[in-house]
Amino acid sequence: MSNTTVTYSLVDNSSEIQAAEVESIDHVIEIICNKYVAPVICGFGIVGNFINYIVLSNRRLKKGSYMYLKALTVFDFMALVFSVPYMVFGVGSTEYFWVWYSLYIFLPVVNFFTACSIWITVVMGIDRFIFVKCYTWSRLRHWKLKTQIKMFAVISFAIIICFPKFFCYEIIEDGRIARIKESEFRKSMFFRYTEVISTGALHFVPLFLLSVVNIYLVKKLQVAGTVRKKMQHSRHEAEWHKSQQTFTVTLVSIVILSIIFIIPASIVDIISYIDNDFPHLRSMRNISNLLLWCNLSFNCFLYCIFNRQYLRVLKYVIDRGCDRVRRSPSRMTEFQMT
């Protein structure tokens, strides 16, 4: 999402007819993706992540492993919330406020929360890899404190990676129209180096780590049933192992979804570095951004499909909420009047 919306705002009036036609097609695709499709996806994502947060805040899911899911939910939710105003009002706008919002809120802040989301998934996968690899040792560690430290490290890393986004562009006011201009910092070699590091840190390194971790976890899941049978002498131990296996399956589904949606953005980054004038690069960027928004929005469905413990707590929260509504004073008064 590093080049969303802003790098294509200026059109060269001296470009050829063919380039103008390509620009027109790219503009139409940008409007469709950002104004119509993305808001619907983000709307589902906001509702889903809000439900996730309520469920994951329940005391039954206070374990260290579920702290990662709660942090992932918060980062996804915030990224979607800051994206919606840009989609509804900012796309194609020349008003100063929305141009300013696109440059100094949407671009850096959404990249920050997206970076946090990606790396929380990576850290969660590595922790699960260590847990499965060193099963006995892992159970003796104080995971809650370590989890909090790792989340703080992820946030600090994301701030460092995304901070240069604040200095990429400048706003030029031309009457009532606000235009975007590349800053001198963006043209510098230092920015090029930071952009390469940022792309590697947000796309290629996570893809490699997630792929390796996922392959190992999938292999371990294939033999998990045999391990659980050996623990049948202890019902408590068997239940604990089953819950850990459930979480591993949930994590594997999250990782697979992340890999599927990150790969197109990585391909677009490679093409942009090779040839920044590649035909329809703008459309490819918008479609890859759309997939990244899908990655931020669909975790709720994965939890419901693959995590029985989450589903049980969700049903408990819904039943408890319905019970509170039935017992509310206004409902009681209405019942008595009837």
Backbone hydrogen bonds in HBPLUS format (Angstrom, degrees):
<---DONOR---> <-ACCEPTOR-->    atom                        ^
c    i                          cat <-CA-CA->   ^        H-A-AA   ^      H-
h    n   atom  resd res      DA  || num        DHA   H-A  angle D-A-AA Bond
n    s   type  num  typ     dist DA aas  dist angle  dist       angle   num
A0006-VAL N   A0004-THR O   2.76 MM   2  5.87 144.3  1.88 101.2  95.6     1
A0015-SER N   A0012-ASP O   3.28 MM   3  5.67 165.2  2.30 116.4 117.1     2
A0020-ALA N   A0016-GLU O   2.97 MM   4  6.27 148.9  2.07 146.4 155.9     3
A0021-GLU N   A0017-ILE O   2.92 MM   4  6.23 149.8  2.01 149.5 157.2     4
A0022-VAL N   A0018-GLN O   3.01 MM   4  6.31 159.5  2.05 149.6 154.9     5
A0023-GLU N   A0019-ALA O   2.89 MM   4  6.10 155.0  1.96 143.7 151.0     6
A0024-SER N   A0020-ALA O   2.89 MM   4  6.12 148.0  2.00 142.2 150.9     7
A0025-ILE N   A0021-GLU O   2.98 MM   4  6.29 160.8  2.02 151.8 155.8     8
A0026-ASP N   A0022-VAL O   2.91 MM   4  6.12 163.9  1.93 151.4 156.3     9
A0027-HIS N   A0023-GLU O   2.88 MM   4  6.03 148.1  1.99 142.0 150.9    10
A0028-VAL N   A0024-SER O   3.04 MM   4  6.33 156.5  2.09 148.6 154.0    11
A0029-ILE N   A0025-ILE O   3.01 MM   4  6.29 165.0  2.03 155.1 158.8    12
A0030-GLU N   A0026-ASP O   2.89 MM   4  6.05 151.7  1.97 143.5 151.9    13
A0031-ILE N   A0027-HIS O   2.98 MM   4  6.25 156.6  2.04 148.7 154.1    14
A0032-ILE N   A0028-VAL O   2.96 MM   4  6.24 164.0  1.99 153.1 157.3    15
A0033-CYS N   A0029-ILE O   2.90 MM   4  6.02 169.9  1.91 152.1 155.2    16
A0034-ASN N   A0030-GLU O   2.94 MM   4  5.91 168.8  1.95 149.2 153.0    17
A0035-LYS N   A0031-ILE O   2.79 MM   4  5.33 154.2  1.86 139.7 148.1    18
A0036-TYR N   A0032-ILE O   3.26 MM   4  5.34 148.7  2.37 123.9 131.2    19
A0037-VAL N   A0032-ILE O   3.09 MM   5  6.40 168.3  2.10 166.1 169.7    20
A0038-ALA N   A0033-CYS O   2.79 MM   5  5.77 159.6  1.83 157.1 163.9    21
A0041-ILE N   A0037-VAL O   3.19 MM   4  6.53 163.5  2.22 155.1 159.9    22
A0042-CYS N   A0038-ALA O   2.81 MM   4  5.97 168.0  1.82 161.4 165.0    23
A0043-GLY N   A0039-PRO O   2.81 MM   4  5.89 145.7  1.93 138.8 148.4    24
A0044-PHE N   A0040-VAL O   3.09 MM   4  6.41 162.4  2.12 151.9 154.6    25
A0045-GLY N   A0041-ILE O   2.90 MM   4  6.15 155.7  1.96 145.6 153.6    26
A0046-ILE N   A0042-CYS O   2.78 MM   4  5.97 154.6  1.84 151.4 156.5    27
A0047-VAL N   A0043-GLY O   3.16 MM   4  6.38 168.7  2.17 150.6 153.0    28
A0048-GLY N   A0044-PHE O   2.82 MM   4  5.95 165.6  1.84 152.6 157.5    29
A0049-ASN N   A0045-GLY O   2.83 MM   4  5.88 162.6  1.86 148.2 152.9    30
A0050-PHE N   A0046-ILE O   2.98 MM   4  6.04 146.5  2.09 140.1 149.4    31
A0051-ILE N   A0047-VAL O   3.03 MM   4  6.32 157.3  2.08 149.7 155.2    32
A0052-ASN N   A0048-GLY O   2.88 MM   4  6.15 155.5  1.94 143.8 151.7    33
A0053-TYR N   A0049-ASN O   2.91 MM   4  6.11 156.6  1.97 144.5 149.4    34
A0054-ILE N   A0050-PHE O   3.19 MM   4  6.49 159.5  2.23 146.5 151.1    35
A0055-VAL N   A0051-ILE O   2.98 MM   4  6.25 167.5  2.00 158.2 161.4    36
A0056-LEU N   A0052-ASN O   2.78 MM   4  5.89 171.9  1.79 160.5 163.2    37
A0057-SER N   A0053-TYR O   2.99 MM   4  5.95 125.2  2.30 136.9 148.8    38
A0058-ASN N   A0055-VAL O   3.07 MM   3  5.50 161.1  2.11 111.6 117.6    39
A0061-LEU N   A0058-ASN O   2.96 MM   3  5.71 165.6  1.98 123.7 128.4    40
A0066-TYR N   A0063-LYS O   3.09 MM   3  5.42 123.3  2.43 103.7 117.3    41
A0067-MET N   A0063-LYS O   3.14 MM   4  6.50 125.0  2.45 142.4 157.5    42
A0067-MET N   A0064-GLY O   3.13 MM   3  5.09 140.2  2.30  95.0 106.6    43
A0070-LYS N   A0066-TYR O   3.02 MM   4  6.27 151.1  2.10 142.8 150.5    44
A0071-ALA N   A0067-MET O   2.94 MM   4  6.20 160.0  1.98 148.3 153.3    45
A0072-LEU N   A0068-TYR O   2.80 MM   4  6.03 160.2  1.84 152.8 159.0    46
A0073-THR N   A0069-LEU O   2.91 MM   4  6.08 149.9  2.00 140.9 148.9    47
A0074-VAL N   A0070-LYS O   3.05 MM   4  6.37 154.9  2.11 147.7 153.7    48
A0075-PHE N   A0071-ALA O   3.02 MM   4  6.30 167.6  2.04 157.2 159.5    49
A0076-ASP N   A0072-LEU O   2.98 MM   4  6.10 164.6  2.00 149.6 154.3    50
A0077-PHE N   A0073-THR O   2.90 MM   4  5.96 161.9  1.93 147.7 153.4    51
A0078-MET N   A0074-VAL O   2.97 MM   4  6.16 165.1  1.99 153.3 156.5    52
A0079-ALA N   A0075-PHE O   3.03 MM   4  6.18 160.3  2.07 148.4 153.8    53
A0080-LEU N   A0076-ASP O   3.07 MM   4  6.28 157.8  2.12 150.1 155.6    54
A0081-VAL N   A0077-PHE O   2.95 MM   4  6.18 157.5  2.00 150.4 157.1    55
A0082-PHE N   A0078-MET O   3.07 MM   4  6.24 163.6  2.10 151.9 154.6    56
A0083-SER N   A0079-ALA O   3.16 MM   4  6.21 126.9  2.46 132.1 145.6    57
A0083-SER N   A0080-LEU O   3.14 MM   3  4.99 133.5  2.36  92.6 105.8    58
A0084-VAL N   A0080-LEU O   3.15 MM   4  6.33 148.9  2.25 153.6 158.2    59
A0087-MET N   A0083-SER O   3.06 MM   4  6.37 159.5  2.10 155.5 161.9    60
A0088-VAL N   A0084-VAL O   2.95 MM   4  6.15 165.6  1.97 163.6 166.6    61
A0089-PHE N   A0085-PRO O   2.92 MM   4  5.77 164.0  1.94 146.1 151.4    62
A0090-GLY N   A0086-TYR O   2.74 MM   4  4.17 121.9  2.07 107.5 124.5    63
A0091-VAL N   A0086-TYR O   2.98 MM   5  6.14 130.4  2.23 175.5 165.7    64
A0093-SER N   A0090-GLY O   3.11 MM   3  5.23 166.6  2.13 118.5 121.8    65
A0178-ALA N   A0094-THR O   2.83 MM  84  5.13 153.8  1.89 142.6 150.8    66
A0099-VAL N   A0095-GLU O   3.02 MM   4  6.20 154.5  2.08 157.3 165.4    67
A0100-TRP N   A0096-TYR O   2.80 MM   4  5.98 161.4  1.84 153.9 159.6    68
A0101-TYR N   A0097-PHE O   2.75 MM   4  6.01 151.6  1.83 144.6 153.6    69
A0102-SER N   A0098-TRP O   2.97 MM   4  6.04 155.5  2.03 137.3 143.2    70
A0103-LEU N   A0099-VAL O   3.09 MM   4  6.33 155.2  2.15 147.9 153.8    71
A0104-TYR N   A0100-TRP O   2.89 MM   4  5.87 171.8  1.90 158.6 161.2    72
A0105-ILE N   A0101-TYR O   2.96 MM   4  4.97 142.3  2.11 131.3 135.8    73
A0106-PHE N   A0101-TYR O   2.79 MM   5  6.06 163.7  1.81 157.9 163.4    74
A0107-LEU N   A0102-SER O   3.05 MM   5  5.96 155.0  2.12 141.4 148.0    75
A0109-VAL N   A0105-ILE O   2.95 MM   4  5.41 140.4  2.12 138.9 151.2    76
A0110-VAL N   A0106-PHE O   3.07 MM   4  5.45 149.9  2.17 131.2 140.6    77
A0111-ASN N   A0107-LEU O   3.39 MM   4  6.14 150.1  2.48 128.6 136.9    78
A0112-PHE N   A0108-PRO O   2.90 MM   4  6.08 145.2  2.02 141.0 151.0    79
A0113-PHE N   A0109-VAL O   3.02 MM   4  6.38 165.0  2.04 157.7 158.5    80
A0114-THR N   A0110-VAL O   2.89 MM   4  5.99 153.8  1.96 146.1 154.3    81
A0115-ALA N   A0111-ASN O   2.86 MM   4  5.97 155.1  1.92 143.9 150.6    82
A0116-CYS N   A0112-PHE O   2.96 MM   4  6.26 157.2  2.02 149.5 156.0    83
A0117-SER N   A0113-PHE O   2.93 MM   4  6.11 154.2  1.99 142.2 149.3    84
A0118-ILE N   A0114-THR O   2.93 MM   4  6.19 162.0  1.96 152.7 156.7    85
A0119-TRP N   A0115-ALA O   2.99 MM   4  6.16 169.2  2.00 153.0 155.9    86
A0120-ILE N   A0116-CYS O   2.86 MM   4  5.89 146.6  1.97 146.1 154.8    87
A0121-THR N   A0117-SER O   3.20 MM   4  6.35 155.4  2.27 141.6 147.5    88
A0122-VAL N   A0118-ILE O   3.06 MM   4  6.42 148.6  2.16 139.6 148.7    89
A0123-VAL N   A0119-TRP O   2.86 MM   4  6.01 169.7  1.87 148.6 150.8    90
A0124-MET N   A0120-ILE O   2.85 MM   4  5.91 158.0  1.89 145.5 152.4    91
A0125-GLY N   A0121-THR O   2.93 MM   4  6.09 151.5  2.02 142.1 149.7    92
A0126-ILE N   A0122-VAL O   2.90 MM   4  6.22 157.1  1.96 153.1 159.3    93
A0127-ASP N   A0123-VAL O   2.88 MM   4  6.07 161.6  1.92 151.5 156.5    94
A0128-ARG N   A0124-MET O   3.01 MM   4  6.19 154.4  2.07 142.4 149.4    95
A0129-PHE N   A0125-GLY O   2.89 MM   4  6.11 148.0  2.00 142.8 152.2    96
A0130-ILE N   A0126-ILE O   2.91 MM   4  6.22 158.6  1.95 151.4 156.2    97
A0131-PHE N   A0127-ASP O   2.84 MM   4  6.05 155.6  1.90 145.8 153.5    98
A0132-VAL N   A0128-ARG O   2.93 MM   4  6.11 160.3  1.97 148.7 152.6    99
A0133-LYS N   A0129-PHE O   2.86 MM   4  5.93 156.8  1.91 146.5 154.1   100
A0134-CYS N   A0130-ILE O   2.80 MM   4  5.71 166.7  1.82 150.4 154.1   101
A0138-SER N   A0134-CYS O   2.91 MM   4  5.89 157.5  1.96 156.1 163.0   102
A0139-ARG N   A0135-TYR O   3.34 MM   4  6.55 149.0  2.45 146.7 152.7   103
A0140-LEU N   A0137-TRP O   3.18 MM   3  5.57 146.6  2.29 107.3 116.5   104
A0141-ARG N   A0138-SER O   3.22 MM   3  5.44 162.2  2.26 108.3 113.7   105
A0147-THR N   A0143-TRP O   2.74 MM   4  5.77 150.3  1.82 148.2 156.4   106
A0148-GLN N   A0144-LYS O   3.12 MM   4  6.41 156.7  2.17 146.8 151.9   107
A0149-ILE N   A0145-LEU O   3.04 MM   4  6.34 157.0  2.09 150.7 157.0   108
A0150-LYS N   A0146-LYS O   2.96 MM   4  6.16 158.6  2.01 148.3 153.9   109
A0151-MET N   A0147-THR O   2.97 MM   4  6.22 153.5  2.05 148.2 155.4   110
A0152-PHE N   A0148-GLN O   3.04 MM   4  6.28 154.0  2.11 144.5 151.3   111
A0153-ALA N   A0149-ILE O   2.95 MM   4  6.23 150.7  2.04 144.8 153.3   112
A0154-VAL N   A0150-LYS O   2.92 MM   4  6.20 150.7  2.01 146.0 153.5   113
A0155-ILE N   A0151-MET O   3.04 MM   4  6.30 159.4  2.09 147.9 152.7   114
A0156-SER N   A0152-PHE O   3.00 MM   4  6.23 161.3  2.04 148.9 153.9   115
A0157-PHE N   A0153-ALA O   2.93 MM   4  6.09 158.8  1.98 147.0 153.0   116
A0158-ALA N   A0154-VAL O   2.93 MM   4  6.13 158.1  1.98 149.6 155.5   117
A0159-ILE N   A0155-ILE O   3.03 MM   4  6.27 152.4  2.11 147.4 154.4   118
A0160-ILE N   A0156-SER O   3.16 MM   4  6.44 161.1  2.20 149.2 153.2   119
A0161-ILE N   A0157-PHE O   3.03 MM   4  6.27 161.1  2.06 151.1 156.3   120
A0162-CYS N   A0158-ALA O   2.97 MM   4  6.01 158.4  2.02 148.9 154.1   121
A0163-PHE N   A0159-ILE O   2.94 MM   4  5.70 130.2  2.19 145.9 155.2   122
A0165-LYS N   A0162-CYS O   3.06 MM   3  5.62 152.3  2.14 116.9 125.0   123
A0166-PHE N   A0163-PHE O   3.18 MM   3  6.05 167.1  2.20 127.5 130.0   124
A0167-PHE N   A0164-PRO O   3.07 MM   3  5.66 161.2  2.11 118.3 123.7   125
A0183-SER N   A0168-CYS O   2.98 MM  15  5.49 176.6  1.98 134.1 133.0   126
A0170-GLU N   A0181-LYS O   2.70 MM  11  5.12 154.0  1.77 154.4 162.8   127
A0181-LYS N   A0170-GLU O   2.86 MM  11  5.12 157.7  1.91 152.6 155.6   128
A0172-ILE N   A0179-ARG O   2.81 MM   7  5.04 167.2  1.83 143.0 147.4   129
A0179-ARG N   A0172-ILE O   2.75 MM   7  5.04 171.7  1.75 151.2 154.2   130
A0174-ASP N   A0177-ILE O   2.68 MM   3  5.10 173.6  1.69 172.2 172.7   131
A0177-ILE N   A0174-ASP O   3.15 MM   3  5.10 158.9  2.19 119.4 118.4   132
A0187-LYS N   A0184-GLU O   3.16 MM   3  5.15 127.8  2.44  94.5 107.9   133
A0188-SER N   A0185-PHE O   3.14 MM   3  5.19 153.5  2.21 102.4 110.5   134
A0192-ARG N   A0188-SER O   3.37 MM   4  6.72 153.0  2.45 137.6 144.7   135
A0193-TYR N   A0189-MET O   3.00 MM   4  6.34 155.2  2.07 151.4 157.1   136
A0194-THR N   A0190-PHE O   2.98 MM   4  6.29 160.0  2.02 148.0 153.7   137
A0195-GLU N   A0191-PHE O   2.78 MM   4  5.95 150.5  1.86 150.4 158.8   138
A0196-VAL N   A0192-ARG O   3.01 MM   4  6.25 152.3  2.09 144.5 151.2   139
A0197-ILE N   A0193-TYR O   3.00 MM   4  6.26 163.8  2.02 151.4 155.8   140
A0198-SER N   A0194-THR O   2.80 MM   4  5.95 155.2  1.86 143.1 150.8   141
A0199-THR N   A0195-GLU O   2.88 MM   4  6.04 160.3  1.92 146.3 151.1   142
A0200-GLY N   A0196-VAL O   2.99 MM   4  6.21 164.3  2.01 149.6 154.0   143
A0201-ALA N   A0197-ILE O   2.84 MM   4  6.00 156.1  1.90 148.0 155.3   144
A0202-LEU N   A0198-SER O   2.91 MM   4  5.99 142.7  2.05 146.8 155.6   145
A0203-HIS N   A0199-THR O   2.92 MM   4  5.73 139.2  2.09 145.5 153.7   146
A0205-VAL N   A0200-GLY O   2.85 MM   5  5.71 170.9  1.86 157.5 159.6   147
A0207-LEU N   A0203-HIS O   2.99 MM   4  6.03 153.5  2.06 143.2 151.5   148
A0208-PHE N   A0204-PHE O   3.02 MM   4  6.23 160.1  2.06 149.2 153.9   149
A0209-LEU N   A0205-VAL O   2.99 MM   4  6.20 174.9  1.99 162.5 163.1   150
A0210-LEU N   A0206-PRO O   2.81 MM   4  5.80 166.7  1.83 152.4 157.0   151
A0211-SER N   A0207-LEU O   3.00 MM   4  5.98 152.9  2.07 141.1 148.5   152
A0212-VAL N   A0208-PHE O   3.07 MM   4  6.31 166.6  2.09 153.9 156.7   153
A0213-VAL N   A0209-LEU O   2.95 MM   4  6.10 172.8  1.96 155.7 158.1   154
A0214-ASN N   A0210-LEU O   2.88 MM   4  5.85 157.3  1.94 141.7 148.8   155
A0215-ILE N   A0211-SER O   3.04 MM   4  6.17 159.7  2.08 148.8 153.5   156
A0216-TYR N   A0212-VAL O   3.22 MM   4  6.47 162.8  2.25 149.6 153.7   157
A0217-LEU N   A0213-VAL O   2.95 MM   4  6.21 163.1  1.98 152.9 157.8   158
A0218-VAL N   A0214-ASN O   2.91 MM   4  6.02 161.1  1.94 152.1 156.8   159
A0219-LYS N   A0215-ILE O   3.15 MM   4  6.36 157.6  2.21 144.0 149.7   160
A0220-LYS N   A0216-TYR O   2.99 MM   4  6.29 154.2  2.06 147.6 155.2   161
A0221-LEU N   A0217-LEU O   2.86 MM   4  6.09 147.2  1.97 147.3 156.2   162
A0222-GLN N   A0218-VAL O   3.29 MM   4  6.53 137.6  2.48 139.7 149.1   163
A0222-GLN N   A0219-LYS O   3.24 MM   3  5.33 133.6  2.47  96.0 107.8   164
A0223-VAL N   A0220-LYS O   3.18 MM   3  5.49 141.5  2.33 103.5 113.2   165
A0224-ALA N   A0221-LEU O   3.26 MM   3  4.86 156.6  2.32  93.2 100.1   166
A0227-VAL N   A0223-VAL O   3.38 MM   4  6.73 157.3  2.44 147.5 153.3   167
A0228-ARG N   A0224-ALA O   2.98 MM   4  6.22 154.4  2.04 150.8 157.6   168
A0229-LYS N   A0225-GLY O   3.13 MM   4  6.38 146.4  2.25 142.4 150.5   169
A0231-MET N   A0228-ARG O   3.08 MM   3  5.24 148.3  2.18 102.0 111.6   170
A0232-GLN N   A0229-LYS O   3.32 MM   3  5.42 164.2  2.35 110.8 110.7   171
A0234-SER N   A0231-MET O   3.04 MM   3  5.80 161.9  2.07 122.1 127.0   172
A0238-ALA N   A0234-SER O   2.89 MM   4  6.10 156.1  1.95 150.0 157.3   173
A0239-GLU N   A0235-ARG O   2.92 MM   4  6.15 157.9  1.97 151.9 157.1   174
A0240-TRP N   A0236-HIS O   2.96 MM   4  6.17 158.1  2.01 146.8 153.1   175
A0241-HIS N   A0237-GLU O   2.92 MM   4  6.10 161.9  1.96 148.2 153.2   176
A0242-LYS N   A0238-ALA O   2.92 MM   4  6.10 150.1  2.02 142.0 150.6   177
A0243-SER N   A0239-GLU O   2.97 MM   4  6.25 153.2  2.04 147.9 154.1   178
A0244-GLN N   A0240-TRP O   3.04 MM   4  6.34 152.1  2.12 147.4 155.1   179
A0245-GLN N   A0241-HIS O   2.94 MM   4  6.20 151.1  2.03 145.2 153.4   180
A0246-THR N   A0242-LYS O   2.95 MM   4  6.20 150.5  2.04 144.3 152.3   181
A0247-PHE N   A0243-SER O   3.04 MM   4  6.33 156.1  2.10 144.3 149.8   182
A0248-THR N   A0244-GLN O   2.97 MM   4  6.23 153.7  2.04 144.3 151.8   183
A0249-VAL N   A0245-GLN O   2.95 MM   4  6.23 155.9  2.00 149.9 155.6   184
A0250-THR N   A0246-THR O   3.01 MM   4  6.30 156.4  2.07 147.3 153.8   185
A0251-LEU N   A0247-PHE O   2.86 MM   4  6.15 158.2  1.90 151.1 157.1   186
A0252-VAL N   A0248-THR O   2.90 MM   4  6.14 158.8  1.94 150.3 155.9   187
A0253-SER N   A0249-VAL O   3.08 MM   4  6.35 156.9  2.13 147.7 153.0   188
A0254-ILE N   A0250-THR O   3.01 MM   4  6.33 154.1  2.08 147.9 155.2   189
A0255-VAL N   A0251-LEU O   2.87 MM   4  6.11 161.4  1.90 156.1 161.0   190
A0256-ILE N   A0252-VAL O   2.93 MM   4  6.13 162.2  1.96 150.5 155.2   191
A0257-LEU N   A0253-SER O   3.05 MM   4  6.21 161.2  2.09 145.3 150.3   192
A0258-SER N   A0254-ILE O   2.93 MM   4  6.17 155.8  1.99 147.1 154.2   193
A0259-ILE N   A0255-VAL O   2.88 MM   4  6.12 161.5  1.91 155.4 159.8   194
A0260-ILE N   A0256-ILE O   3.02 MM   4  6.24 165.0  2.05 151.2 155.0   195
A0261-PHE N   A0257-LEU O   3.11 MM   4  6.30 155.9  2.17 147.9 153.7   196
A0262-ILE N   A0258-SER O   2.85 MM   4  5.89 138.0  2.03 148.1 159.2   197
A0263-ILE N   A0259-ILE O   3.15 MM   4  6.05 158.0  2.20 150.0 153.3   198
A0266-SER N   A0262-ILE O   3.06 MM   4  6.34 151.9  2.14 154.3 163.1   199
A0266-SER N   A0263-ILE O   3.07 MM   3  5.05 117.7  2.47  97.2 112.9   200
A0267-ILE N   A0263-ILE O   2.96 MM   4  6.27 156.2  2.01 157.3 163.8   201
A0268-VAL N   A0264-PRO O   2.98 MM   4  6.24 160.2  2.02 150.6 155.6   202
A0269-ASP N   A0265-ALA O   3.00 MM   4  6.22 151.8  2.08 142.3 149.9   203
A0270-ILE N   A0266-SER O   3.04 MM   4  6.35 156.2  2.09 148.5 154.2   204
A0271-ILE N   A0267-ILE O   3.02 MM   4  6.32 162.9  2.05 152.8 157.0   205
A0272-SER N   A0268-VAL O   2.91 MM   4  6.11 159.0  1.96 150.3 156.1   206
A0273-TYR N   A0269-ASP O   3.08 MM   4  6.31 146.7  2.20 145.2 153.1   207
A0274-ILE N   A0270-ILE O   3.06 MM   4  6.31 149.0  2.16 146.7 155.4   208
A0275-ASP N   A0271-ILE O   2.79 MM   4  5.90 177.0  1.79 162.2 163.3   209
A0278-PHE N   A0275-ASP O   3.20 MM   3  5.42 148.5  2.30 117.2 115.7   210
A0281-LEU N   A0278-PHE O   3.15 MM   3  5.53 141.1  2.31 142.4 135.2   211
A0284-MET N   A0280-HIS O   3.04 MM   4  6.33 160.7  2.07 150.8 156.2   212
A0285-ARG N   A0281-LEU O   2.91 MM   4  6.11 150.7  2.00 145.4 153.2   213
A0286-ASN N   A0282-ARG O   3.05 MM   4  6.35 155.6  2.11 145.0 151.2   214
A0287-ILE N   A0283-SER O   2.94 MM   4  6.18 158.6  1.98 152.8 158.3   215
A0288-SER N   A0284-MET O   2.95 MM   4  6.09 159.6  1.99 145.9 151.8   216
A0289-ASN N   A0285-ARG O   2.91 MM   4  6.11 149.8  2.00 144.3 152.9   217
A0290-LEU N   A0286-ASN O   2.97 MM   4  6.19 145.9  2.09 138.4 147.7   218
A0291-LEU N   A0287-ILE O   3.07 MM   4  6.44 147.8  2.18 145.3 153.1   219
A0292-LEU N   A0288-SER O   3.04 MM   4  6.37 146.0  2.16 140.5 149.9   220
A0293-TRP N   A0289-ASN O   2.97 MM   4  6.33 148.7  2.07 147.9 156.1   221
A0294-CYS N   A0290-LEU O   3.04 MM   4  6.39 143.5  2.18 138.2 148.6   222
A0295-ASN N   A0291-LEU O   2.96 MM   4  6.31 147.1  2.07 142.6 151.4   223
A0296-LEU N   A0292-LEU O   3.13 MM   4  6.49 136.6  2.33 137.8 148.8   224
A0296-LEU N   A0293-TRP O   3.14 MM   3  5.03 126.5  2.44  91.3 105.0   225
A0297-SER N   A0294-CYS O   3.03 MM   3  5.03 144.7  2.16  99.5 110.3   226
A0298-PHE N   A0294-CYS O   3.16 MM   4  6.07 140.5  2.33 161.4 163.9   227
A0301-PHE N   A0298-PHE O   3.19 MM   3  5.64 127.9  2.47 108.9 119.9   228
A0302-LEU N   A0299-ASN O   3.00 MM   3  5.01 116.6  2.42  95.5 111.8   229
A0303-TYR N   A0299-ASN O   2.95 MM   4  6.30 157.7  2.01 159.0 164.3   230
A0304-CYS N   A0300-CYS O   3.16 MM   4  6.42 159.0  2.21 145.8 151.0   231
A0305-ILE N   A0301-PHE O   3.02 MM   4  6.17 144.8  2.15 142.3 151.6   232
A0306-PHE N   A0302-LEU O   2.88 MM   4  5.90 172.6  1.89 158.9 160.4   233
A0307-ASN N   A0303-TYR O   2.97 MM   4  5.09 148.9  2.07 133.2 139.0   234
A0311-LEU N   A0307-ASN O   3.08 MM   4  6.35 156.9  2.13 144.4 151.3   235
A0312-ARG N   A0308-ARG O   2.84 MM   4  6.09 152.9  1.91 149.0 155.6   236
A0313-VAL N   A0309-GLN O   3.09 MM   4  6.35 161.1  2.13 148.4 152.9   237
A0314-LEU N   A0310-TYR O   2.84 MM   4  6.07 153.3  1.91 149.1 157.5   238
A0315-LYS N   A0311-LEU O   2.98 MM   4  6.22 160.9  2.02 148.2 152.1   239
A0316-TYR N   A0312-ARG O   2.94 MM   4  6.19 153.0  2.02 143.5 151.7   240
A0317-VAL N   A0313-VAL O   2.83 MM   4  6.08 158.4  1.88 152.2 157.1   241
A0318-ILE N   A0314-LEU O   2.96 MM   4  6.20 160.5  1.99 150.6 155.9   242
A0319-ASP N   A0315-LYS O   2.87 MM   4  6.04 166.2  1.89 151.0 155.1   243
A0320-ARG N   A0316-TYR O   2.88 MM   4  6.01 157.4  1.93 147.0 153.9   244
A0321-GLY N   A0317-VAL O   2.88 MM   4  6.05 154.9  1.95 145.3 152.3   245
A0322-CYS N   A0318-ILE O   2.88 MM   4  6.13 161.8  1.91 153.4 158.1   246
A0323-ASP N   A0319-ASP O   2.91 MM   4  6.07 151.4  1.99 143.1 151.4   247
A0324-ARG N   A0320-ARG O   2.96 MM   4  6.23 150.1  2.05 144.6 152.2   248
A0325-VAL N   A0321-GLY O   3.02 MM   4  6.31 153.0  2.10 146.7 153.8   249
A0326-ARG N   A0322-CYS O   2.99 MM   4  6.25 157.2  2.04 147.3 153.2   250
A0327-ARG N   A0323-ASP O   3.03 MM   4  6.24 142.2  2.18 140.1 150.2   251
A0328-SER N   A0325-VAL O   3.32 MM   3  5.15 163.3  2.35  99.8 104.7   252
A0332-MET N   A0328-SER O   3.00 MM   4  6.30 155.5  2.06 153.3 161.0   253
A0333-THR N   A0329-PRO O   2.84 MM   4  6.06 159.1  1.89 152.2 157.4   254
A0334-GLU N   A0330-SER O   2.97 MM   4  6.14 160.8  2.01 144.7 150.2   255
A0335-PHE N   A0331-ARG O   2.91 MM   4  6.09 151.8  1.99 143.2 151.1   256
A0336-GLN N   A0332-MET O   2.89 MM   4  6.14 155.7  1.95 147.8 154.1   257
A0337-MET N   A0333-THR O   2.90 MM   4  6.16 157.5  1.96 151.3 157.2   258
A0338-THR N   A0334-GLU O   2.97 MM   4  6.16 152.2  2.05 142.0 149.8   259
